[in-house]
Amino acid sequence: MTGKQDSILIVDDEESVRRLLRDKLSREGYRCYDATDAERALQKLRHDTISLVLLDIRMPGKSGVELLPEIKARCSDVSVIMITATVDTQIAVQCMKQGAYDYITKPFELDDVTISVARALEKRRLELENKDYQQHLEEKVSEQANKIRASFLNAITSLAYALEAKDAYTSGHSQRVADIAAAIAKRLNKPGRLTEREFEQIRLHPEIGEHILSPIVESVEILESVRGHHERYDGKGYPDALKKEQIPLGARILALSDAYEAMTSERPYRSKMSPEQACEEIKRNRGIQFDPDIADAFLIETSYL
């Protein structure tokens, strides 16, 4: 659809040509402006919303051929139709390559001009609609992806709450571990006693956690962190007996975070430690159970270094 909502700028050094085109296109319902040279045309484009430019190829000073790329660079959504007094195929092809929709030759039939203008504006309208659709589609996809991600995280949180609700001593443990791990990662700027049989069951929980998350978590780093958060820096951890840098960075961070939170939480088989006592335990196990750099980062973060 074209008509009164579209504004046309006529750029030609001949006053008679400008008047002829302005009168015809105004009767067709377009808002028409005119300019005698390139400088006035650019000024008009800066101050008014222009849908289409009728641009004379040959003008004193800067020619239409020189002005065309400037118009397209500054106002990429503006359609341009070139006006020429001579049929020069080479120049016409050059203008089309630079973004002109069409070119018309003088003397021209006004009805032909009207048809060309209508087609150019219709093409512009379709391009703008497509651009708007693509923009909103990307926004909708992003919005939907955020909703899916939020739903997934909520589901994981609900699962953690459900598991923790079974045991008052571990309530809130997962969230506190996550908070501690985040603080360490930011500082690094990188990335009654159990029976032997009961302990063997406990040792399975990193692998079980990885197994639970694997169908819904795509991040290899997250899965590795879950699996490796009970590995030890000296290689005496589980489930894979990894040591030092063999242990993924995320798992090393999570290991210390988990240990600190466990030490400072009340458990059935022991009383909780104070933060100072837990930090002293981390110092003693620096380079043994815990990555030295991560231990230092944690102790700096907690001001116990």
C-alpha positions in Angstrom: 0.0 0.0 0.0 1.3 3.4 -0.9 -0.2 6.9 -0.9 -0.4 9.8 1.5 1.8 8.2 4.1 4.8 8.2 1.7 7.0 11.2 1.2 9.0 11.8 -2.0 12.1 13.9 -2.5 12.7 15.2 -6.0 16.4 16.1 -6.6 17.0 17.9 -9.9 18.7 21.1 -10.9 16.0 21.9 -13.4 13.1 23.8 -11.8 10.7 22.8 -14.6 11.4 19.1 -14.0 10.9 19.4 -10.3 7.6 21.3 -10.7 6.3 18.8 -13.2 7.0 15.8 -11.0 5.9 17.5 -7.9 2.5 18.4 -9.4 1.9 14.9 -10.8 2.9 13.0 -7.7 1.1 15.4 -5.3 -2.1 14.7 -7.2 -1.5 11.0 -6.7 -1.5 11.6 -2.9 2.2 11.7 -2.1 3.8 14.4 0.0 6.5 15.9 -2.2 9.7 17.9 -1.4 12.4 19.0 -3.8 16.0 20.0 -3.8 18.3 21.5 -6.4 21.6 19.9 -5.5 23.2 17.1 -3.4 23.8 19.3 -0.3 20.2 20.4 0.0 19.0 16.8 -0.7 21.1 15.5 2.2 19.9 18.3 4.5 16.3 17.3 3.6 17.0 13.7 4.3 18.4 14.6 7.7 15.3 16.6 8.8 12.4 14.8 7.1 11.2 11.2 6.8 11.6 10.4 3.1 10.3 7.2 1.6 11.7 7.6 -2.0 14.1 9.9 -3.8 13.8 10.8 -7.5 17.5 11.6 -8.3 18.9 13.3 -11.3 22.1 11.6 -12.5 23.7 14.8 -13.9 23.7 17.9 -11.6 26.2 20.7 -11.0 28.6 19.9 -8.3 28.1 16.4 -6.9 26.3 14.2 -9.4 23.4 11.8 -8.7 25.8 8.9 -9.2 28.0 10.2 -6.4 25.1 11.1 -4.2 23.4 7.7 -4.5 25.8 5.7 -2.2 25.7 8.5 0.4 21.9 8.3 0.5 21.9 4.5 0.8 24.6 4.6 3.5 22.7 7.2 5.6 19.1 6.1 4.9 19.2 2.4 3.8 15.4 2.1 3.8 14.9 4.9 1.3 14.1 3.8 -2.2 15.9 5.7 -5.1 14.9 6.1 -8.7 17.5 7.7 -11.0 16.5 10.3 -13.6 18.7 10.6 -16.7 18.6 12.6 -19.9 20.6 10.0 -21.9 20.4 6.3 -22.0 23.8 5.1 -20.7 23.5 1.4 -19.9 26.8 1.3 -18.0 25.8 4.1 -15.7 22.4 2.6 -15.2 23.9 -0.8 -14.2 26.3 1.0 -11.8 23.4 2.8 -10.1 21.4 -0.4 -9.8 24.4 -2.1 -8.2 24.6 0.7 -5.7 21.0 0.2 -4.6 18.8 2.2 -7.0 15.4 0.6 -7.7 15.0 1.9 -11.2 15.9 4.6 -13.7 13.8 6.7 -16.0 14.8 8.8 -19.0 13.9 12.4 -20.0 11.6 13.3 -21.5 9.5 10.9 -19.5 5.9 9.9 -19.5 4.3 10.9 -16.2 2.2 7.8 -16.0 5.3 5.7 -16.4 6.9 7.7 -13.5 3.9 7.1 -11.3 4.0 3.3 -12.0 7.7 3.1 -11.2 7.2 5.1 -8.0 4.4 2.9 -6.9 6.4 -0.3 -7.6 9.4 1.1 -5.8 7.4 2.0 -2.7 5.6 -1.3 -2.7 9.0 -3.1 -2.8 10.1 -0.9 0.1 7.0 -1.6 2.1 7.5 -5.4 1.7 11.2 -5.1 2.7 10.3 -3.1 5.8 7.6 -5.6 6.8 10.0 -8.5 6.3 12.6 -6.6 8.4 10.1 -6.0 11.1 8.9 -9.6 11.1 12.5 -10.9 11.4 13.2 -8.5 14.2 10.1 -9.5 16.2 10.7 -13.2 15.3 14.2 -13.0 16.9 12.7 -11.3 19.9 10.0 -14.0 20.2 12.5 -16.8 19.8 14.8 -15.2 22.5 11.8 -14.6 24.8 10.7 -18.3 24.4 14.2 -19.5 24.9 14.4 -17.5 28.2 11.1 -19.0 29.3 12.3 -22.5 28.5 15.6 -21.9 30.4 13.7 -20.4 33.4 11.3 -23.4 33.4 14.3 -25.8 33.3 16.1 -24.0 36.2 12.9 -23.9 38.2 12.5 -27.6 37.7 16.0 -28.3 38.8 15.5 -26.0 41.8 12.2 -27.8 42.7 14.1 -31.1 42.4 16.8 -29.9 44.8 14.2 -28.6 47.2 12.4 -31.9 47.1 15.6 -33.9 47.8 16.6 -31.5 50.6 13.2 -31.6 52.2 13.8 -35.3 53.1 16.6 -34.2 55.5 16.5 -31.1 57.6 20.3 -31.2 57.9 20.9 -30.6 54.2 18.1 -28.1 53.7 19.4 -25.2 51.6 22.7 -26.9 51.0 22.6 -26.8 47.2 21.8 -23.0 47.1 24.6 -22.2 49.6 27.1 -24.3 47.6 26.1 -22.5 44.4 26.5 -19.1 46.1 30.0 -20.0 47.4 31.1 -21.5 44.1 29.9 -18.3 42.2 31.9 -16.1 44.6 35.1 -18.2 44.1 34.7 -18.2 40.4 34.3 -14.4 40.4 37.5 -14.0 42.4 39.5 -16.3 40.1 38.2 -14.5 37.1 38.5 -17.7 35.1 36.8 -20.0 34.4 27.0 -40.9 63.7 29.7 -42.2 61.2 28.7 -44.1 58.1 29.4 -47.8 57.6 31.7 -48.7 54.7 28.7 -50.0 52.7 26.8 -46.7 53.4 29.8 -44.7 52.4 30.1 -46.7 49.1 26.5 -45.6 48.4 27.3 -42.0 49.2 30.3 -42.2 46.8 27.9 -42.9 43.9 26.0 -39.6 44.2 28.3 -37.6 41.8 27.7 -40.2 39.1 24.0 -40.3 39.9 23.8 -36.6 39.7 25.5 -36.5 36.4 23.1 -39.2 35.1 20.0 -37.3 36.3 21.1 -34.1 34.6 22.5 -35.5 31.4 19.1 -35.7 29.5 18.3 -32.1 30.2 21.7 -30.3 30.5 23.7 -29.8 27.3 26.7 -28.1 29.0 29.6 -30.5 29.2 31.2 -28.2 31.8 28.2 -28.4 34.1 28.0 -32.2 33.9 31.8 -32.5 34.5 31.5 -30.3 37.5 28.7 -32.4 39.0 30.6 -35.6 38.4 33.9 -34.3 39.7 32.9 -32.3 42.7 34.3 -35.0 45.1 37.6 -35.5 43.3 40.6 -34.4 45.4 43.6 -32.4 44.3 45.9 -35.2 45.4 44.1 -37.8 43.3 42.4 -39.7 46.2 38.9 -38.5 45.5 36.1 -40.2 43.6 34.5 -41.4 41.3 37.5 -41.2 38.8 40.5 -40.6 41.1 41.5 -37.5 39.0 44.2 -35.2 40.3 45.3 -31.6 39.9 44.4 -30.1 36.5 42.9 -33.4 35.4 39.9 -32.3 37.5 37.8 -29.8 35.6 38.0 -26.2 36.9 34.3 -26.1 37.7 34.5 -29.3 39.7 37.5 -28.0 41.7 35.5 -24.9 42.6 32.5 -26.9 43.5 34.5 -29.3 45.6 35.7 -26.5 47.9 32.4 -24.8 48.0 30.6 -28.1 48.9 33.2 -29.0 51.6 33.0 -25.5 53.2 29.2 -25.5 53.2 29.1 -29.1 54.6 31.6 -28.2 57.4 29.6 -25.1 58.5 26.3 -27.0 58.5 24.8 -29.1 61.3 24.8 -32.8 60.6 23.5 -35.8 62.6 27.0 -37.2 63.2 28.7 -34.0 64.2 28.2 -30.3 65.2 28.9 -27.6 62.6 32.2 -25.8 62.5 32.5 -22.0 62.7 33.5 -20.2 59.5 36.9 -19.7 61.1 37.4 -23.4 61.9 36.2 -24.4 58.4 38.7 -21.9 56.8 41.5 -23.3 58.9 40.6 -26.8 57.7 40.7 -25.5 54.1 44.2 -24.0 54.8 45.4 -27.4 56.1 44.1 -29.2 53.0 45.4 -26.6 50.5 47.2 -28.6 47.8 46.0 -31.9 49.3 42.2 -31.9 49.0 41.8 -28.5 47.4 43.3 -26.7 44.4 45.7 -24.2 46.0 44.7 -21.3 43.8 41.0 -21.9 44.4 41.6 -22.2 48.2 43.5 -18.9 48.1 40.7 -17.2 46.1 38.1 -18.5 48.6 40.1 -17.4 51.6 40.7 -14.0 50.1 36.9 -13.7 49.4 36.1 -14.7 53.0 39.0 -12.6 54.4 40.6 -15.6 56.2 43.8 -15.9 54.1 
